[in-house]
Amino acid sequence: MRVLIEAAGLVVLAAIEAVATQWRHLVRGQIRKVRNLTFTVVNHALIPVVSVTMAHFLEPRIGTQWIAGLPVIVGLPLTIVVLDFAGYWFHRFSHRNLFLWRFHQIHHLDEDFDVTTGARVHTVEETMHHLILLALVVVLGAPGSYFAAFATISFLIALFHHANIAIPDRLERVLRLVLFTPALHVPHHHEDIVNTDTNFGFIFPWWDRMFGTFNTVARTPQWRIGLDYSHDLPLHRLFVQPFLPRQLKETATPPTPSAATSVGTGKGGAAC
């Protein structure tokens, strides 16, 4: 059921994108979308089934049963908030830790921004993220069904805030109070590290507001989406790149002084 809900959400958002596109497409053709969606197929075939099954298996063995003992109307929202808070810090740390960045950069190498970008996460990164969340679920004594609900909601929100959808200004200003919107998340995919190292939240923008990483800069037609040290890679390279001894930034050609100074202080740095 979960896979069907997430697939339906992807189809619906893609359909809305087709008729309500906000920003011009930067990459022609469908190859990048196929690359992005391949990660979704692989990840959904391997990770959620295992992690949710483990959560259900461990549920009777959890000592505290703390959240499980609360009413659903309290326990489920509490679980979602706590897991999203953990996701914020995992995401933020992925930009600071060189090992984690090996995998997370695969997401940022996408040179366009649409709903399929939200589905493009390296399988190893997705696995590590789920293991951390699963450990929290065990410690908090949350039912496996709560974990499954969070995983579904966070995936759908990730698709939404990566969607290239024109949202009326009034509605967008209301939505951004409680959810990450595409206009809020797109700075995170700007090649300038000053913007890339902001807006780390998955569902709620509250954590970025609380910890000084909230960014409301508006996208302009001149923006380049991606990373300043590499263009996107073929699908097989995206899967194996994190395991190669030399990383992309190490093999990149340094920018010329004129190019480096023309973009701003964030140019030339890696988001890690």
Residue frames as qw, qx, qy, qz and C-alpha x, y, z in Angstrom:
[[0.000, 0.884, 0.467, 0.000, 0.00, 0.00, 0.00],
 [0.319, -0.773, 0.082, 0.543, 2.78, 2.42, 0.90],
 [0.383, -0.138, 0.582, 0.704, 4.50, 1.97, -2.46],
 [0.187, 0.604, 0.683, 0.365, 1.21, 2.58, -4.26],
 [0.142, -0.920, -0.289, 0.222, 0.58, 5.80, -2.33],
 [0.352, -0.634, 0.296, 0.622, 4.08, 7.10, -3.05],
 [0.352, 0.122, 0.690, 0.621, 3.87, 6.13, -6.73],
 [0.097, 0.780, 0.595, 0.167, 0.50, 7.88, -6.99],
 [0.233, -0.876, -0.074, 0.416, 1.95, 11.01, -5.39],
 [0.393, -0.340, 0.503, 0.691, 4.82, 11.00, -7.88],
 [0.262, 0.409, 0.721, 0.494, 2.42, 10.69, -10.83],
 [0.037, -0.882, -0.467, 0.050, 0.12, 13.43, -9.54],
 [0.288, -0.789, 0.108, 0.532, 2.95, 15.90, -8.91],
 [0.379, -0.121, 0.618, 0.679, 4.49, 15.14, -12.30],
 [0.188, 0.626, 0.681, 0.330, 1.13, 15.81, -13.94],
 [0.135, -0.930, -0.247, 0.238, 0.80, 19.13, -12.11],
 [0.410, -0.519, 0.355, 0.660, 4.33, 20.03, -13.18],
 [0.392, 0.230, 0.682, 0.573, 3.40, 19.45, -16.80],
 [0.054, 0.754, 0.530, 0.384, 0.61, 22.04, -16.71],
 [0.286, -0.950, -0.087, -0.088, 1.89, 24.48, -14.06],
 [0.784, 0.060, -0.117, 0.607, 5.64, 24.75, -14.56],
 [0.245, -0.929, -0.101, 0.257, 7.25, 27.66, -12.72],
 [0.215, -0.740, 0.467, 0.434, 10.88, 27.69, -13.93],
 [0.683, 0.570, -0.359, -0.281, 12.21, 26.91, -17.39],
 [0.977, -0.118, 0.132, 0.116, 13.77, 23.48, -17.85],
 [0.126, -0.837, 0.482, 0.224, 17.56, 23.56, -17.79],
 [0.266, -0.281, 0.890, 0.242, 18.17, 20.07, -19.18],
 [0.653, 0.270, -0.280, -0.650, 16.50, 18.82, -22.33],
 [0.577, 0.152, -0.785, -0.164, 15.27, 15.30, -22.88],
 [0.812, -0.431, -0.076, -0.386, 14.21, 12.57, -20.51],
 [0.724, 0.221, -0.582, 0.297, 17.54, 10.88, -19.72],
 [0.051, 0.342, -0.574, 0.742, 18.09, 12.72, -16.42],
 [0.683, -0.235, 0.147, -0.676, 14.56, 11.84, -15.30],
 [0.919, 0.051, -0.378, -0.096, 15.23, 8.18, -16.04],
 [0.462, 0.312, -0.620, 0.552, 18.44, 8.40, -14.00],
 [0.261, -0.331, 0.423, -0.803, 16.62, 9.99, -11.10],
 [0.816, -0.138, 0.011, -0.562, 13.70, 7.58, -11.10],
 [0.766, 0.196, -0.605, 0.091, 16.05, 4.59, -11.27],
 [0.129, 0.272, -0.680, 0.668, 17.24, 5.49, -7.79],
 [0.590, -0.159, 0.236, -0.755, 13.61, 5.52, -6.63],
 [0.891, 0.069, -0.334, -0.299, 12.96, 2.05, -8.04],
 [0.607, 0.240, -0.669, 0.356, 16.14, 0.60, -6.51],
 [0.056, -0.269, 0.568, -0.776, 15.60, 2.27, -3.14],
 [0.688, -0.118, 0.141, -0.702, 11.97, 1.26, -2.89],
 [0.865, 0.112, -0.461, -0.164, 12.77, -2.30, -3.83],
 [0.627, 0.165, -0.625, 0.434, 15.37, -2.65, -1.07],
 [0.153, 0.234, -0.502, 0.818, 15.08, -0.21, 1.81],
 [0.489, -0.290, 0.130, -0.812, 11.52, 0.52, 3.00],
 [0.864, -0.144, -0.401, -0.271, 10.45, -3.11, 3.11],
 [0.669, 0.055, -0.585, 0.455, 13.45, -4.04, 5.24],
 [0.085, 0.236, -0.409, 0.878, 13.34, -1.01, 7.56],
 [0.597, -0.267, -0.002, -0.757, 9.59, -1.11, 8.20],
 [0.865, -0.108, -0.479, -0.101, 9.70, -4.88, 8.70],
 [0.515, 0.111, -0.582, 0.619, 12.52, -4.43, 11.23],
 [0.215, -0.289, 0.259, -0.896, 10.50, -1.74, 13.01],
 [0.794, -0.233, -0.185, -0.531, 7.54, -4.12, 13.33],
 [0.816, 0.017, -0.547, 0.186, 9.83, -6.96, 14.44],
 [0.360, 0.164, -0.519, 0.758, 11.50, -4.86, 17.12],
 [0.376, -0.505, -0.096, -0.771, 8.26, -3.30, 18.34],
 [0.813, -0.475, -0.282, -0.184, 7.39, -6.04, 20.89],
 [0.801, -0.106, -0.289, 0.514, 10.98, -5.95, 22.19],
 [0.136, 0.601, -0.114, 0.779, 11.10, -2.23, 22.86],
 [0.381, -0.212, -0.714, 0.548, 11.49, -1.64, 26.57],
 [0.041, 0.127, 0.284, -0.950, 9.90, 1.77, 27.03],
 [0.064, 0.559, 0.792, 0.236, 6.80, 1.55, 24.84],
 [0.103, -0.398, -0.271, 0.870, 6.72, 5.28, 25.54],
 [0.279, 0.200, -0.292, -0.893, 5.18, 6.65, 22.35],
 [0.338, -0.165, -0.866, -0.330, 3.21, 3.46, 21.81],
 [0.206, -0.432, -0.772, 0.418, 1.48, 4.15, 25.13],
 [0.103, 0.333, 0.113, -0.930, 0.23, 7.56, 24.02],
 [0.579, 0.594, 0.458, -0.319, -3.00, 8.19, 22.12],
 [0.644, 0.327, 0.468, 0.509, -2.51, 8.00, 18.36],
 [0.170, 0.925, 0.240, 0.241, -3.50, 11.64, 17.96],
 [0.318, -0.902, 0.284, 0.072, -0.48, 12.54, 20.13],
 [0.736, -0.334, 0.517, 0.282, 1.97, 9.72, 19.41],
 [0.699, 0.460, 0.413, 0.360, 1.89, 9.84, 15.62],
 [0.221, 0.943, 0.003, 0.247, 2.49, 13.62, 15.25],
 [0.479, -0.797, 0.362, 0.070, 5.17, 13.43, 17.94],
 [0.806, -0.067, 0.487, 0.331, 6.94, 10.66, 16.04],
 [0.564, 0.694, 0.274, 0.353, 6.81, 12.65, 12.81],
 [0.054, -0.979, 0.134, -0.145, 8.24, 15.77, 14.47],
 [0.625, -0.620, 0.448, 0.154, 11.07, 13.88, 16.21],
 [0.783, 0.124, 0.486, 0.367, 12.07, 11.93, 13.11],
 [0.425, 0.833, 0.171, 0.310, 11.98, 15.05, 10.96],
 [0.281, -0.923, 0.264, -0.010, 14.21, 16.82, 13.50],
 [0.726, -0.341, 0.528, 0.281, 16.68, 13.94, 13.22],
 [0.692, 0.498, 0.407, 0.329, 16.47, 14.12, 9.45],
 [0.125, 0.986, -0.045, 0.101, 17.39, 17.80, 9.54],
 [0.405, -0.773, 0.477, 0.105, 20.62, 17.06, 11.42],
 [0.779, 0.012, 0.560, 0.281, 21.48, 14.04, 9.29],
 [0.543, 0.749, 0.271, 0.266, 21.04, 16.18, 6.17],
 [0.044, -0.979, 0.190, -0.067, 23.03, 19.06, 7.61],
 [0.603, -0.559, 0.541, 0.174, 25.83, 16.76, 8.76],
 [0.801, 0.308, 0.450, 0.249, 25.89, 15.19, 5.27],
 [0.390, 0.884, 0.019, 0.255, 27.08, 18.57, 3.99],
 [0.240, -0.875, 0.399, -0.136, 29.89, 18.71, 6.55],
 [0.711, -0.348, 0.607, 0.067, 31.19, 15.15, 6.72],
 [0.214, 0.547, -0.630, -0.508, 33.34, 14.14, 3.74],
 [0.137, 0.006, 0.987, 0.083, 32.29, 10.49, 3.89],
 [0.338, 0.562, 0.673, -0.341, 28.58, 11.30, 3.94],
 [0.281, 0.713, -0.116, -0.632, 29.05, 13.94, 1.25],
 [0.098, -0.239, 0.862, 0.437, 30.40, 11.28, -1.11],
 [0.126, 0.385, 0.910, 0.090, 26.87, 9.90, -1.25],
 [0.127, 0.741, 0.463, -0.469, 24.83, 13.06, -0.76],
 [0.000, 0.517, -0.350, -0.781, 26.50, 14.88, -3.65],
 [0.159, 0.185, 0.882, 0.404, 24.76, 12.44, -6.00],
 [0.087, 0.753, 0.626, -0.185, 21.52, 14.24, -5.16],
 [0.039, -0.836, -0.018, 0.547, 23.07, 17.66, -5.78],
 [0.313, -0.226, 0.641, 0.664, 24.71, 16.73, -9.08],
 [0.326, 0.637, 0.686, 0.131, 21.32, 16.97, -10.77],
 [0.236, -0.084, 0.170, 0.953, 21.46, 20.03, -13.02],
 [0.316, -0.398, -0.400, -0.763, 17.73, 20.65, -13.11],
 [0.149, 0.004, 0.679, -0.719, 15.07, 20.91, -10.44],
 [0.613, -0.128, -0.363, -0.691, 11.83, 18.98, -10.64],
 [0.826, -0.341, 0.160, -0.419, 9.85, 16.29, -8.88],
 [0.947, 0.147, -0.259, 0.121, 12.27, 13.56, -9.97],
 [0.265, 0.598, -0.513, 0.556, 15.11, 15.35, -8.16],
 [0.556, -0.479, 0.378, -0.565, 13.36, 14.57, -4.89],
 [0.983, -0.042, 0.076, -0.164, 13.50, 10.88, -5.74],
 [0.715, 0.521, -0.364, 0.292, 17.22, 10.91, -6.54],
 [0.471, -0.733, 0.436, -0.224, 19.03, 9.72, -3.42],
 [0.396, 0.429, -0.811, 0.016, 21.94, 7.30, -3.43],
 [0.812, -0.271, -0.474, -0.206, 20.93, 3.93, -2.02],
 [0.597, -0.043, -0.557, 0.575, 23.69, 3.93, 0.62],
 [0.045, -0.203, 0.241, -0.948, 22.65, 7.37, 1.87],
 [0.647, -0.295, -0.248, -0.658, 19.01, 6.30, 2.02],
 [0.791, -0.172, -0.578, 0.101, 20.01, 3.17, 3.94],
 [0.386, 0.043, -0.496, 0.776, 22.03, 5.12, 6.51],
 [0.289, -0.255, 0.054, -0.921, 19.20, 7.60, 6.98],
 [0.763, -0.279, -0.382, -0.441, 16.66, 4.83, 7.54],
 [0.700, -0.095, -0.612, 0.355, 18.92, 3.07, 10.03],
 [0.130, 0.122, -0.392, 0.902, 19.23, 6.23, 12.10],
 [0.519, -0.233, -0.081, -0.818, 15.49, 6.77, 12.06],
 [0.798, -0.178, -0.552, -0.164, 14.89, 3.12, 12.91],
 [0.487, -0.004, -0.619, 0.617, 17.18, 3.41, 15.94],
 [0.171, -0.152, 0.233, -0.945, 15.16, 6.42, 17.11],
 [0.697, -0.208, -0.350, -0.590, 11.92, 4.52, 16.64],
 [0.733, -0.126, -0.644, 0.181, 13.30, 1.70, 18.80],
 [0.289, 0.043, -0.506, 0.812, 14.54, 4.05, 21.52],
 [0.314, -0.119, 0.095, -0.937, 11.29, 6.03, 21.62],
 [0.260, 0.200, 0.906, -0.266, 9.11, 2.95, 21.57],
 [0.472, 0.379, -0.081, -0.792, 7.12, 4.09, 18.55],
 [0.796, 0.238, 0.538, -0.139, 4.99, 1.54, 16.68],
 [0.444, -0.060, 0.647, 0.616, 6.27, 0.39, 13.32],
 [0.270, 0.714, 0.607, 0.220, 3.13, 1.80, 11.71],
 [0.105, -0.942, -0.064, 0.313, 4.17, 5.29, 12.84],
 [0.389, -0.476, 0.531, 0.583, 7.55, 4.83, 11.20],
 [0.391, 0.322, 0.743, 0.438, 5.86, 3.69, 7.99],
 [0.120, 0.895, 0.429, -0.027, 3.57, 6.73, 8.08],
 [0.227, -0.835, 0.193, 0.463, 6.51, 9.08, 8.54],
 [0.446, -0.192, 0.662, 0.571, 8.47, 7.45, 5.72],
 [0.324, 0.577, 0.677, 0.321, 5.53, 7.88, 3.35],
 [0.015, -0.955, -0.257, 0.145, 4.82, 11.47, 4.35],
 [0.337, -0.716, 0.324, 0.519, 8.47, 12.55, 4.19],
 [0.456, 0.053, 0.692, 0.558, 8.88, 10.99, 0.74],
 [0.230, 0.747, 0.579, 0.231, 5.80, 12.75, -0.62],
 [0.149, -0.950, -0.061, 0.266, 6.90, 16.09, 0.89],
 [0.458, -0.444, 0.492, 0.593, 10.38, 15.62, -0.60],
 [0.387, 0.383, 0.679, 0.493, 8.77, 15.15, -4.01],
 [0.046, 0.903, 0.427, 0.027, 6.62, 18.22, -3.45],
 [0.222, -0.906, 0.083, 0.352, 9.35, 20.62, -2.38],
 [0.404, -0.287, 0.599, 0.629, 11.48, 19.58, -5.35],
 [0.449, 0.581, 0.661, 0.156, 8.59, 20.00, -7.79],
 [0.172, -0.044, 0.266, 0.947, 8.84, 22.65, -10.49],
 [0.053, -0.658, -0.739, -0.132, 5.35, 23.93, -9.74],
 [0.009, 0.358, 0.001, 0.934, 4.03, 27.48, -9.83],
 [0.296, -0.548, -0.733, 0.275, 2.19, 28.08, -6.55],
 [0.042, -0.850, -0.240, -0.468, 0.19, 31.31, -6.09],
 [0.252, 0.459, -0.451, 0.723, 2.10, 33.72, -3.84],
 [0.532, -0.465, 0.214, -0.674, -0.58, 33.95, -1.16],
 [0.967, -0.153, -0.115, -0.167, -0.87, 30.18, -0.88],
 [0.746, 0.303, -0.408, 0.431, 2.91, 29.72, -0.92],
 [0.002, -0.541, 0.418, -0.730, 3.38, 32.22, 1.92],
 [0.756, -0.375, 0.178, -0.506, 0.91, 30.24, 4.03],
 [0.974, 0.069, -0.216, 0.014, 2.36, 26.83, 3.14],
 [0.557, 0.466, -0.464, 0.507, 5.93, 27.86, 3.99],
 [0.399, -0.610, 0.353, -0.586, 4.89, 28.48, 7.57],
 [0.807, -0.273, 0.438, -0.288, 4.45, 24.75, 8.13],
 [0.907, 0.177, 0.344, 0.166, 5.99, 22.96, 5.12],
 [0.303, -0.425, 0.486, 0.701, 8.96, 23.27, 2.83],
 [0.618, 0.699, 0.231, -0.278, 7.80, 24.59, -0.54],
 [0.788, 0.372, 0.202, 0.447, 9.66, 24.45, -3.88],
 [0.188, 0.885, -0.056, 0.422, 10.48, 28.17, -3.63],
 [0.521, -0.780, 0.322, -0.132, 12.05, 27.58, -0.21],
 [0.875, -0.227, 0.386, 0.186, 13.98, 24.46, -1.18],
 [0.734, 0.632, 0.071, 0.237, 15.38, 25.52, -4.56],
 [0.006, 0.909, -0.390, 0.150, 18.17, 27.67, -3.00],
 [0.732, -0.434, 0.525, 0.001, 19.52, 24.45, -1.51],
 [0.826, 0.251, 0.432, 0.260, 20.23, 23.29, -5.09],
 [0.292, 0.946, -0.142, 0.005, 21.94, 26.47, -6.24],
 [0.836, 0.268, -0.262, 0.402, 25.60, 25.84, -7.11],
 [0.065, 0.669, -0.351, 0.652, 26.70, 28.69, -4.80],
 [0.501, -0.123, -0.779, 0.357, 27.64, 27.11, -1.46],
 [0.104, -0.062, 0.361, -0.925, 26.24, 30.14, 0.37],
 [0.672, -0.029, -0.085, -0.735, 22.79, 28.95, -0.72],
 [0.702, 0.074, -0.698, -0.123, 23.50, 25.22, -0.86],
 [0.368, -0.034, -0.761, 0.534, 24.30, 25.16, 2.85],
 [0.331, -0.016, 0.313, -0.890, 20.82, 26.36, 3.83],
 [0.745, 0.069, -0.027, -0.663, 17.28, 24.96, 4.11],
 [0.124, 0.285, -0.950, 0.013, 18.20, 21.43, 5.23],
 [0.532, 0.042, 0.606, -0.590, 14.72, 20.51, 6.48],
 [0.065, 0.119, 0.934, 0.332, 12.64, 17.71, 5.00],
 [0.095, -0.652, -0.738, -0.148, 9.08, 18.41, 6.11],
 [0.240, -0.906, -0.318, 0.144, 9.10, 21.39, 8.47],
 [0.427, 0.679, -0.116, 0.585, 11.02, 24.67, 8.00],
 [0.528, -0.836, -0.020, -0.150, 11.10, 25.23, 11.77],
 [0.846, -0.330, 0.081, 0.410, 14.50, 23.62, 12.32],
 [0.548, 0.382, 0.137, 0.732, 16.21, 25.89, 9.81],
 [0.155, -0.835, -0.099, -0.519, 14.61, 28.91, 11.44],
 [0.730, -0.684, -0.007, 0.001, 15.73, 27.73, 14.88],
 [0.795, -0.337, 0.241, 0.442, 19.32, 26.92, 13.93],
 [0.065, -0.782, 0.220, 0.580, 20.13, 29.78, 11.57],
 [0.321, -0.115, 0.767, 0.543, 20.04, 27.98, 8.22],
 [0.396, 0.680, 0.596, -0.161, 16.78, 29.41, 6.88],
 [0.213, -0.232, 0.419, 0.852, 17.08, 31.07, 3.47],
 [0.425, 0.665, 0.528, -0.314, 14.35, 32.94, 1.58],
 [0.033, -0.482, 0.450, 0.751, 16.38, 34.12, -1.43],
 [0.731, 0.502, 0.270, -0.375, 14.35, 33.94, -4.65],
 [0.681, 0.047, 0.579, 0.446, 15.55, 31.98, -7.66],
 [0.244, 0.735, -0.165, -0.611, 16.55, 34.02, -10.70],
 [0.857, 0.502, 0.009, -0.116, 16.85, 32.98, -14.39],
 [0.331, 0.759, -0.547, 0.124, 20.64, 33.25, -14.09],
 [0.643, -0.480, 0.558, -0.212, 20.94, 30.52, -11.46],
 [0.548, 0.317, -0.760, -0.148, 22.82, 27.34, -12.23],
 [0.856, -0.346, 0.171, -0.344, 21.43, 24.27, -10.48],
 [0.922, 0.182, -0.291, 0.178, 23.96, 21.66, -9.41],
 [0.700, -0.591, 0.070, 0.396, 27.52, 21.75, -8.05],
 [0.189, 0.934, -0.223, -0.207, 30.24, 24.16, -9.06],
 [0.246, -0.602, 0.731, 0.207, 32.91, 21.46, -9.41],
 [0.230, -0.018, 0.936, 0.266, 31.18, 18.91, -11.65],
 [0.551, 0.054, -0.335, -0.762, 28.48, 18.39, -14.21],
 [0.857, -0.095, 0.299, -0.410, 26.02, 15.52, -13.85],
 [0.131, -0.401, 0.891, 0.169, 27.22, 11.97, -14.46],
 [0.593, 0.014, -0.671, -0.445, 25.87, 8.90, -16.27],
 [0.805, -0.423, -0.066, -0.411, 23.77, 6.55, -14.19],
 [0.916, -0.054, -0.315, 0.242, 26.48, 3.94, -13.61],
 [0.398, 0.366, -0.355, 0.763, 28.91, 6.63, -12.44],
 [0.416, -0.562, 0.096, -0.708, 26.34, 8.02, -10.02],
 [0.914, -0.340, -0.148, -0.163, 26.08, 4.63, -8.34],
 [0.887, -0.031, -0.186, 0.421, 29.83, 3.96, -8.12],
 [0.256, 0.746, -0.159, 0.594, 31.24, 7.49, -7.70],
 [0.523, -0.762, 0.201, -0.325, 31.08, 7.49, -3.87],
 [0.931, -0.284, 0.197, 0.118, 33.29, 4.39, -3.78],
 [0.704, 0.567, -0.100, 0.416, 36.06, 5.76, -6.01],
 [0.648, -0.316, -0.235, 0.652, 39.28, 6.79, -4.21],
 [0.183, -0.072, 0.075, 0.978, 39.49, 10.21, -5.87],
 [0.186, 0.673, 0.628, -0.342, 36.39, 12.34, -5.52],
 [0.415, 0.748, 0.406, 0.322, 34.95, 14.74, -8.08],
 [0.114, -0.992, 0.028, 0.042, 36.21, 17.87, -6.39],
 [0.606, -0.539, 0.439, 0.387, 39.74, 16.49, -6.33],
 [0.553, 0.144, 0.622, 0.535, 39.71, 15.99, -10.11],
 [0.257, 0.884, 0.389, -0.027, 37.90, 19.22, -10.98],
 [0.485, 0.390, 0.070, 0.780, 39.57, 22.03, -12.88],
 [0.224, -0.517, -0.397, 0.725, 39.89, 25.05, -10.55],
 [0.273, 0.877, 0.394, 0.045, 37.81, 28.03, -11.68],
 [0.477, 0.411, 0.008, 0.777, 39.67, 30.93, -13.26],
 [0.215, -0.261, -0.412, 0.846, 40.08, 34.03, -11.05],
 [0.234, -0.032, -0.210, -0.949, 37.67, 36.03, -13.21],
 [0.554, -0.297, -0.662, -0.408, 35.00, 33.34, -13.01],
 [0.487, -0.317, -0.699, 0.416, 35.50, 32.88, -9.28],
 [0.119, -0.226, -0.302, 0.918, 35.16, 36.57, -8.47],
 [0.262, -0.120, -0.386, -0.876, 32.20, 37.15, -10.74],
 [0.527, -0.380, -0.714, -0.262, 29.86, 34.83, -8.87],
 [0.502, -0.728, 0.063, -0.462, 30.48, 35.74, -5.26],
 [0.228, -0.614, 0.691, -0.305, 32.08, 34.51, -2.09],
 [0.825, -0.103, 0.486, -0.269, 30.44, 31.07, -2.26],
 [0.802, 0.538, -0.215, -0.144, 31.92, 30.11, -5.64],
 [0.437, 0.574, -0.670, 0.174, 34.59, 27.48, -5.81],
 [0.283, -0.333, 0.770, -0.465, 33.62, 25.64, -2.62],
 [0.410, -0.134, -0.872, -0.231, 32.08, 22.23, -2.17],
 [0.612, -0.465, 0.012, -0.640, 28.95, 21.78, -0.14],
 [0.863, -0.141, -0.471, 0.116, 30.62, 19.52, 2.35]]
